[in-house]
Every structure is written in C-alpha cells, then in structure tokens.
Amino acid sequence: MRRTLVAVTCLAAVITVSGCGGSGDDPVTGPATSASAGRASTSTAPEAKTADPPTAFDAAAAVALPTTALRANAAGSVVSTFAALRDRTAYIITPTALTAVDVLTGQQKWTVPVDGEPGDPNGQSGPFVNPTGPRPPAVTDELAVAAVPVVIPERGTTPASIALSVVAAEAESGTKRWQVDIPVSNSPYADAQNAVTQVVAVTRTAVIASYGKQDEDHLTVALDPASGRILWDRKDYHAGSVHGDVLVGTDYNVPENSSMTQATAVDVTTGQQKWVGARESSQLTMIPADPSLVVVNRTDYGTGHPFLLFLDPATGAEKVKLEGERGFGSRAYGECLYDERSVLLCQQDGVLTGYDAKTAAKLWSLPDRAANRVAPGSVTTAWHGAVYGTTEGGQPIVLDAATGRDRSTEPGAVPVLVSKYAGIGVDDNGTPVAYPVKG
C-alpha cells in the first residue's frame, strides 16, 4: 500500500510536540476491573520546590531515570520520548510494561505488565534512532493509559497476528483497570516493527488510541474508560486531536483518489462522521492545540506546497491559512507545539513564531533584526507560557511564550518534559535525568 505514516508525536529533536507535561485532563471515573501492579517501597517524599512555569533547574541535583524514558542520538539530543510527566511522576511505557517513577527520588512507584508477546520488542532500543514506537502515556487525575503492539498467538490453523494493546491503570496506585487487544491486521505476514502506537486522549466518555505503520495499517479505536469496552473502531484513519466531543484525524480512505488524504472529524463517543476538511492533501499532521482550533500541518496534493491550517472544530471551515516558503512533506511548514495554555509555537527554516492558540493571530517572530535578536538554536518543549531550548551556541534558554522575550538565560538545563516540580532531559552521556525546580 502507498501512504506515508502521519502521527502526532512527542519527539524532541528540533522542536517537541507538547502534551507530555504536567497538565490536568478531565478525570475518568469508573470501577476497577482488575488489579495487578508491582509496587516498590518508597521513603517519605522530600519537600520540593515548585514553579509554574519553572525557569531554573538544579543541574547539580539531577536524578537518574530509567533509560527507557527517552532516546537520544549520538550527539546527545533527545529524539524520542516514551514518558509523560505529571507533577512529580513520570509515566513510562515500554514494549512490556507501564511504569510510574517519582522523578525527585528516582524511585519506582509501581509497574503494570502488558500481557502478551511484544509486537516490536526492540522498538525502543538498538543503535539506530527512528521516530517510531509507542508514544507517551496519556494521564489524567485518575488514569494512566498507554498503547503498544502485541502478538496474538496462533490458534490451530489461525495464524498469529498483530494487535493494538491498550492498558489502563490507576494513576496513583498502579492498580490495573483493564487491558484490551484490538486486532490490526489479519495478514499472517504482518509485523509491528516501526509501528507507531498512541493514546491520543482520555476523556470522561472515551479513550482514543491509534496504530499506524508506514504504507500499511492504520487503525483508531475508542474504548470505554471504565471497562475498556470497544465503543467503535475505524480503519484507514489515524487519530490526531480532540476538541470537546469531536475527534479530528488523518483519513486515508479518500474514494476519489487513493493517494490523497483528508482531515475527517468524528464524534468521540460514537465514531459518527461530522465533517471533512483539508481535502486533496498528500500528507497531513494534526497538531494538539487549544480545543477552539484544529491545527493541521498540510501538504497540497497538486502543488506540493506546505500549509499550516487553522480549522473550526465544529464545521471544518478554514479560519486561517498560512503557506510555507519551501520544503516538502507533512511537516514542511515546520514543527509546532502548544504550551498547554495560550500559545502555539512553530519553527521553520530557522524562524520561530508564536501564535495566539485561540485565534491564530501572530504574536511575535524570531529572528528580529531590528531588535538585534536571533532565533533559538533549538526548541525542545513549551509549558504554561514558557518555551525551553538552546541558543545558537547550544546554551540553555527559556523564552516567554506570549512575547518571545528572554525569560531566563541561565535555566541550568534543557528539558524535553516539564512540570511545576521538575524538568526531564538527558545528561552529557545521553542518560535520562530529572532536574528539580530551583528556587
């Protein structure tokens, strides 16, 4: 099959998609359906300094984290993130388990095994770095939910196959609520190597999860948060962002041209189609942003030109359309991230621009030659009004998301995940560490 995999990620190369920080989602309620979690004993939690957002980290007090939390390249830059940071807890997904770690002590709080044979056991290891693998868990006040591929064993004359496995645990205790395995392909030759699995959102009514593999299978499924019961599933569809009761994703099932993609909105709970937009595209990437706007990084099928679209989540109508200067592909316009408060940031060709997340109005842009200011060398994440990254010379820096001004020129660390308690990054050896907030 043709088609290039399009997925929203928590990568941290030049710029990192947000949604992995310590913000609160709508809680999920419901009784537990099972209980199986290995817990480690913990000592009394130390008093911790907090800041919202933090602008300084204590590099001298760095706490080592499991190597499975992040993946770095040979240069020491984080390129893949398998953890979500919520307050002082990191939730880490591996091919075999979902684990919670206190980032201020490094102690494991609990671990929940993923039942079944891993579909891609080496997806987070090896000498090469790629953008595939499981995406960070989605975490609410009540639930931590993650997705990985598993192998459904052969049974009699029925061959083995690949499934999307979604596992949910109580966020604080680690009590396992449920695990559901949804078949992805009936092909006996299918495998999950280089697949992307992700829990896109957890709402009060649905857990939205997706599976995608380049030029092959794409599947989105909605599950009941309390029981894991399948509410609906849709093939040839990759979930992107949730806006109230509306889910918008990349639709590969375009009847008029099988080489095209489009943005299709469906009801979160029922899967009923609501609207279609961004038609006649060759590639699409949905960018998690403020619920009031659907943000789409799009490549036009006919011209190959890249665009950044801001759509009405109720109708799919274009509100703002920005055209990139050059490049090709679903991220040719640039990498974008949301600060989980009010600003969307996009970086393209060395230019970093901040947009109002509710209106798409341009707020600022760097470089600013009139003010003798250059753009950051890299942006790694943004959270609650702060933008984190490095200068052109590779030094840590924090910018103000609303104005683009320098907020801290000596933050002490370059985090890829941030909460009011800590920032997570890598040390000089590429090892994942947590840097406590510094007073």
C-alpha distance (Angstrom), angle and dihedral (degrees) to the residues before:
residue distance angle dihedral
M1 . . .
R2 3.77 . .
R3 3.78 124.5 .
T4 3.75 131.9 98.4
L5 3.76 119.5 -116.4
V6 3.77 113.1 -105.1
A7 3.77 117.0 -167.0
V8 3.75 138.5 157.4
T9 3.78 107.3 -122.2
C10 3.73 143.7 -176.5
L11 3.77 93.5 -131.1
A12 3.77 118.8 152.8
A13 3.78 107.9 -159.3
V14 3.80 113.2 111.1
I15 3.77 93.5 -17.5
T16 3.78 130.4 1.9
V17 3.76 128.9 -138.2
S18 3.77 109.6 -124.3
G19 3.75 128.5 -135.1
C20 3.81 94.3 96.8
G21 3.79 97.3 89.2
G22 3.77 132.3 94.9
S23 3.79 103.6 -79.1
G24 3.77 127.9 131.7
D25 3.80 124.0 -110.6
D26 3.80 126.6 -168.8
P27 3.80 106.7 -70.9
V28 3.77 120.1 -113.4
T29 3.80 118.3 -135.0
G30 3.77 133.5 -164.0
P31 3.80 142.2 101.3
A32 3.79 122.3 -69.4
T33 3.79 115.0 -103.3
S34 3.80 97.8 -165.4
A35 3.77 139.8 3.6
S36 3.79 125.1 -145.0
A37 3.78 121.5 134.2
G38 3.77 132.5 140.4
R39 3.78 110.0 -136.9
A40 3.79 129.5 -164.3
S41 3.78 121.4 -145.2
T42 3.77 113.8 -106.1
S43 3.77 132.0 -159.2
T44 3.78 124.8 -133.2
A45 3.77 107.8 -60.6
P46 3.80 111.9 -110.4
E47 3.76 121.3 -122.8
A48 3.74 108.4 -91.9
K49 3.78 134.3 -154.6
T50 3.79 115.4 -128.9
A51 3.78 137.8 -166.6
D52 3.80 131.4 175.5
P53 2.95 101.1 -126.2
P54 3.81 104.2 7.8
T55 3.79 117.8 -139.8
A56 3.80 99.5 178.3
F57 3.80 131.5 46.5
D58 3.80 130.7 -167.4
A59 3.79 103.4 -120.3
A60 3.81 91.2 177.7
A61 3.81 90.0 61.5
A62 3.81 96.6 49.5
V63 3.80 114.4 155.0
A64 3.80 120.1 -145.2
L65 3.82 115.5 -121.6
P66 3.82 131.6 -165.8
T67 3.79 112.0 -73.0
T68 3.81 88.1 -126.7
A69 3.82 91.5 70.2
L70 3.80 96.2 77.9
R71 3.77 141.6 6.5
A72 3.80 121.9 -139.8
N73 3.79 131.7 -170.0
A74 3.79 127.0 -127.0
A75 3.80 90.4 -85.3
G76 3.79 91.2 57.7
S77 3.81 96.4 -109.2
V78 3.80 118.7 137.0
V79 3.79 110.5 -116.1
S80 3.81 103.2 165.1
T81 3.80 130.6 34.4
F82 3.81 122.8 -160.9
A83 3.80 97.2 171.6
A84 3.79 137.7 78.0
L85 3.80 119.2 -152.0
R86 3.79 118.2 -146.8
D87 3.79 116.1 172.4
R88 3.84 104.3 -50.0
T89 3.81 97.5 -21.8
A90 3.80 127.4 90.6
Y91 3.80 115.4 -156.7
I92 3.81 110.0 -155.0
I93 3.80 127.5 -168.5
T94 3.81 123.0 -157.7
P95 3.82 130.0 170.8
T96 3.81 89.1 -91.1
A97 3.81 109.6 28.8
L98 3.80 150.3 20.2
T99 3.80 110.9 -132.8
A100 3.79 136.1 -175.3
V101 3.81 121.3 -150.8
D102 3.81 130.7 -175.1
V103 3.80 101.1 -126.7
L104 3.81 94.3 -157.6
T105 3.81 93.7 57.5
G106 3.81 102.8 21.5
Q107 3.81 89.0 -129.6
Q108 3.78 121.1 140.8
K109 3.80 111.8 -117.8
W110 3.81 96.8 -170.0
T111 3.77 144.3 -32.6
V112 3.79 130.2 -146.5
P113 3.81 118.0 -161.7
V114 3.78 121.1 -133.6
D115 3.79 105.2 -129.7
G116 3.79 115.2 -132.7
E117 3.78 139.0 40.7
P118 3.82 112.3 -55.1
G119 3.78 112.5 -107.5
D120 3.81 91.7 -148.7
P121 3.82 107.0 18.5
N122 3.80 93.3 173.1
G123 3.79 96.2 43.5
Q124 3.80 93.7 113.0
S125 3.79 99.5 38.3
G126 3.77 141.6 54.4
P127 3.80 134.5 81.3
F128 3.79 95.7 -73.6
V129 3.78 128.6 75.3
N130 3.78 121.7 -143.4
P131 3.81 135.5 163.1
T132 3.80 95.2 -114.6
G133 3.79 132.4 96.2
P134 3.80 133.6 73.0
R135 3.77 117.9 -27.5
P136 3.82 121.4 -132.6
P137 3.81 117.2 -73.5
A138 3.79 120.4 -96.1
V139 3.80 110.4 -121.0
T140 3.81 132.4 -165.7
D141 3.79 131.4 171.6
E142 3.79 87.8 -85.0
L143 3.81 110.5 24.3
A144 3.79 140.7 44.0
V145 3.81 110.2 -163.3
A146 3.81 129.5 -178.4
A147 3.80 138.4 170.1
V148 3.80 132.9 -142.6
P149 3.81 135.3 162.1
V150 3.81 118.0 -101.9
V151 3.79 134.9 -176.8
I152 3.79 118.4 -112.9
P153 3.83 102.7 -145.6
E154 3.77 121.3 -122.2
R155 3.78 115.9 -96.6
G156 3.76 118.2 -160.1
T157 3.79 107.3 -53.7
T158 3.81 91.9 -13.0
P159 3.81 107.4 101.0
A160 3.78 125.4 -135.8
S161 3.79 117.1 -87.7
I162 3.80 142.4 -177.9
A163 3.81 125.5 -96.5
L164 3.79 136.3 -175.4
S165 3.80 105.5 -121.3
V166 3.80 117.7 -157.1
V167 3.80 117.8 -169.3
A168 3.81 126.1 -170.8
A169 3.81 127.9 -166.6
E170 3.78 135.4 173.3
A171 3.79 104.6 -91.8
E172 3.79 96.7 -135.0
S173 3.81 105.0 33.8
G174 3.80 102.0 27.6
T175 3.80 92.4 -129.6
K176 3.78 105.8 160.1
R177 3.80 110.9 -119.8
W178 3.79 99.8 -176.7
Q179 3.78 147.3 -40.0
V180 3.79 122.9 -145.2
D181 3.82 126.2 -170.7
I182 3.82 114.6 -156.5
P183 3.84 116.4 -168.2
V184 3.78 112.2 -119.8
S185 3.79 102.6 -175.7
N186 3.80 136.3 7.3
S187 3.78 91.6 -153.4
P188 3.82 112.4 118.6
Y189 3.80 87.9 -147.7
A190 3.82 96.0 55.0
D191 3.78 120.0 115.4
A192 3.80 134.2 177.2
Q193 3.77 98.6 -132.2
N194 3.82 109.3 137.8
A195 3.80 92.6 5.1
V196 3.81 121.6 145.9
T197 3.80 117.7 -135.1
Q198 3.78 123.6 -176.7
V199 3.77 145.1 165.9
V200 3.79 98.6 -138.2
A201 3.79 97.7 -172.7
V202 3.79 145.1 -11.0
T203 3.79 114.6 -149.8
R204 3.80 132.7 167.0
T205 3.79 90.0 -93.2
A206 3.80 106.8 31.9
V207 3.78 148.0 19.4
I208 3.82 108.5 -142.6
A209 3.81 115.9 -155.2
S210 3.79 133.3 170.1
Y211 3.80 142.7 -164.5
G212 3.77 124.5 -160.7
K213 3.76 138.3 169.5
Q214 3.78 127.7 -177.4
D215 3.81 112.6 -93.6
E216 3.79 90.8 -7.1
D217 3.79 140.8 61.7
H218 3.80 125.9 4.1
L219 3.79 121.6 -179.1
T220 3.80 135.8 168.1
V221 3.79 122.7 -169.9
A222 3.82 134.5 -175.9
L223 3.81 118.4 -149.4
D224 3.79 133.6 -170.6
P225 3.84 106.8 -105.3
A226 3.80 94.1 -141.0
S227 3.80 100.5 47.4
G228 3.81 108.8 10.4
R229 3.80 90.1 -119.7
I230 3.82 111.4 160.1
L231 3.80 110.0 -109.5
W232 3.80 96.0 -179.3
D233 3.79 141.9 -32.9
R234 3.78 133.8 -154.0
K235 3.79 128.0 -163.2
D236 3.81 124.8 -148.5
Y237 3.80 87.0 29.0
H238 3.81 129.4 107.6
A239 3.81 117.5 -162.1
G240 3.78 116.2 -127.4
S241 3.81 118.6 167.7
V242 3.80 139.1 -8.2
H243 3.80 123.8 -134.2
G244 3.78 110.3 -176.7
D245 3.81 105.1 -64.4
V246 3.82 92.7 -11.2
L247 3.81 125.7 92.9
V248 3.81 117.6 -165.6
G249 3.78 121.2 -164.0
T250 3.78 145.6 157.4
D251 3.80 109.9 -82.5
Y252 3.82 115.7 -154.1
N253 3.80 93.9 -180.0
V254 3.81 101.1 89.2
P255 3.83 108.6 156.6
E256 3.79 97.3 -159.9
N257 3.82 94.1 54.6
S258 3.80 125.5 8.5
S259 3.81 90.4 -156.4
M260 3.80 92.7 61.6
T261 3.78 131.2 83.7
Q262 3.78 131.9 -159.6
A263 3.80 140.9 -175.1
T264 3.79 111.4 -101.4
A265 3.81 124.8 -173.1
V266 3.80 122.0 -152.3
D267 3.78 136.4 176.6
V268 3.81 109.2 -90.9
T269 3.79 94.7 -136.4
T270 3.81 103.2 35.1
G271 3.81 104.3 25.5
Q272 3.80 90.2 -131.3
Q273 3.81 111.4 154.9
K274 3.81 115.7 -110.8
W275 3.81 106.8 175.4
V276 3.80 146.2 -22.4
G277 3.81 124.7 -133.2
A278 3.81 143.0 159.3
R279 3.78 87.9 48.7
E280 3.82 125.0 -172.9
S281 3.78 94.6 30.5
S282 3.77 126.8 150.6
Q283 3.81 94.4 -158.0
L284 3.79 134.9 10.1
T285 3.79 134.6 -173.1
M286 3.81 120.5 -171.5
I287 3.80 112.3 -145.0
P288 3.80 118.3 -151.4
A289 3.79 106.4 -123.4
D290 3.80 142.7 137.3
P291 3.83 111.1 -28.7
S292 3.80 90.1 -122.2
L293 3.83 92.4 70.4
V294 3.80 136.3 40.4
V295 3.82 107.3 -141.1
V296 3.79 116.8 -157.3
N297 3.79 129.4 -177.4
R298 3.81 100.9 -152.8
T299 3.79 140.0 -178.4
D300 3.80 116.0 -155.5
Y301 3.81 112.7 -123.8
G302 3.80 96.0 -143.3
T303 3.80 102.0 42.6
G304 3.79 104.5 20.6
H305 3.82 89.2 -130.3
P306 3.82 116.9 148.4
F307 3.79 121.3 -128.3
L308 3.78 138.1 -178.5
L309 3.80 108.3 -142.1
F310 3.79 129.3 -165.4
L311 3.81 110.3 -160.5
D312 3.79 134.9 -172.0
P313 3.84 105.5 -109.6
A314 3.81 91.3 -147.2
T315 3.83 97.3 53.7
G316 3.80 109.9 7.3
A317 3.81 90.9 -121.0
E318 3.81 116.3 151.4
K319 3.78 113.3 -107.6
V320 3.80 98.4 172.7
K321 3.80 131.2 7.9
L322 3.80 122.4 -166.9
E323 3.80 121.8 -174.5
G324 3.77 122.1 -146.7
E325 3.78 119.8 -131.4
R326 3.78 98.6 -130.1
G327 3.76 145.6 -23.5
F328 3.77 134.4 82.8
G329 3.78 135.0 -113.6
S330 3.78 138.8 51.9
R331 3.79 92.2 -61.1
A332 3.79 97.6 37.7
Y333 3.78 91.2 114.3
G334 3.77 88.7 58.9
E335 3.78 142.4 -90.8
C336 3.80 114.2 -67.9
L337 3.79 134.5 -165.3
Y338 3.79 137.4 -179.0
D339 3.81 122.0 -132.5
E340 3.83 89.7 -144.7
R341 3.77 90.7 -118.2
S342 3.80 119.3 56.4
V343 3.82 114.2 -38.5
L344 3.80 135.0 77.6
L345 3.82 114.8 -158.9
C346 3.80 125.1 -159.4
Q347 3.79 128.5 -177.5
Q348 3.78 123.7 -162.7
D349 3.79 131.9 162.8
G350 3.80 92.5 -12.7
V351 3.82 94.3 -47.7
L352 3.81 120.5 116.8
T353 3.81 116.8 -162.5
G354 3.78 131.6 -176.4
Y355 3.82 120.7 -148.8
D356 3.78 131.1 -171.0
A357 3.82 101.7 -104.0
K358 3.82 93.4 -143.7
T359 3.81 100.6 43.8
A360 3.84 104.9 19.6
A361 3.83 89.0 -127.1
K362 3.79 112.8 155.2
L363 3.82 110.9 -110.7
W364 3.81 103.4 178.9
S365 3.78 144.2 -30.6
L366 3.80 137.8 -149.4
P367 2.98 137.8 -115.2
D368 3.80 94.2 54.3
R369 3.79 106.5 -176.1
A370 3.79 93.6 -176.1
A371 3.80 89.9 59.5
N372 3.83 92.9 38.7
R373 3.80 92.1 -118.7
V374 3.79 129.1 138.6
A375 3.78 131.4 -156.8
P376 3.81 120.6 -98.6
G377 3.78 116.1 -90.8
S378 3.80 88.6 -126.5
V379 3.78 139.7 -4.2
T380 3.80 115.8 -146.1
T381 3.81 103.8 176.4
A382 3.80 145.5 -25.5
W383 3.79 130.0 -141.9
H384 3.79 135.6 174.8
G385 3.78 97.3 -19.6
A386 3.82 98.9 -35.3
V387 3.81 129.4 103.1
Y388 3.81 118.2 -154.4
G389 3.79 128.1 -158.8
T390 3.78 144.4 94.1
T391 3.78 137.6 -65.4
E392 3.79 122.4 -115.9
G393 3.80 85.9 -91.5
G394 3.79 92.9 53.7
Q395 3.82 98.5 -104.8
P396 3.82 121.4 139.1
I397 3.80 116.2 -98.9
V398 3.80 139.8 171.5
L399 3.81 122.2 -151.5
D400 3.78 130.8 -166.2
A401 3.80 106.5 -107.6
A402 3.81 94.6 -149.0
T403 3.82 97.2 49.4
G404 3.82 107.8 16.7
R405 3.80 90.5 -127.5
D406 3.80 122.7 139.8
R407 3.79 108.6 -89.7
S408 3.80 98.5 175.1
T409 3.79 128.1 4.3
E410 3.81 93.9 -175.1
P411 3.83 107.7 40.7
G412 3.80 91.8 148.5
A413 3.80 97.6 -131.0
V414 3.80 144.8 36.8
P415 3.81 107.0 -125.4
V416 3.79 126.9 -166.9
L417 3.82 92.7 -169.4
V418 3.80 124.7 36.9
S419 3.79 139.0 -172.3
K420 3.79 133.2 160.6
Y421 3.82 88.2 -90.7
A422 3.80 104.7 45.5
G423 3.76 151.5 -16.8
I424 3.80 122.6 -121.2
G425 3.78 121.4 -145.4
V426 3.79 139.2 124.9
D427 3.78 131.7 -80.6
D428 3.80 125.9 -129.2
N429 3.80 89.7 -77.3
G430 3.79 93.7 53.2
T431 3.82 92.1 -107.4
P432 3.83 116.9 144.8
V433 3.82 112.6 -108.8
A434 3.79 137.9 167.9
Y435 3.80 119.3 -131.5
P436 3.81 112.8 -153.9
V437 3.78 117.7 -133.3
K438 3.78 110.8 -93.8
G439 3.78 120.5 -138.5
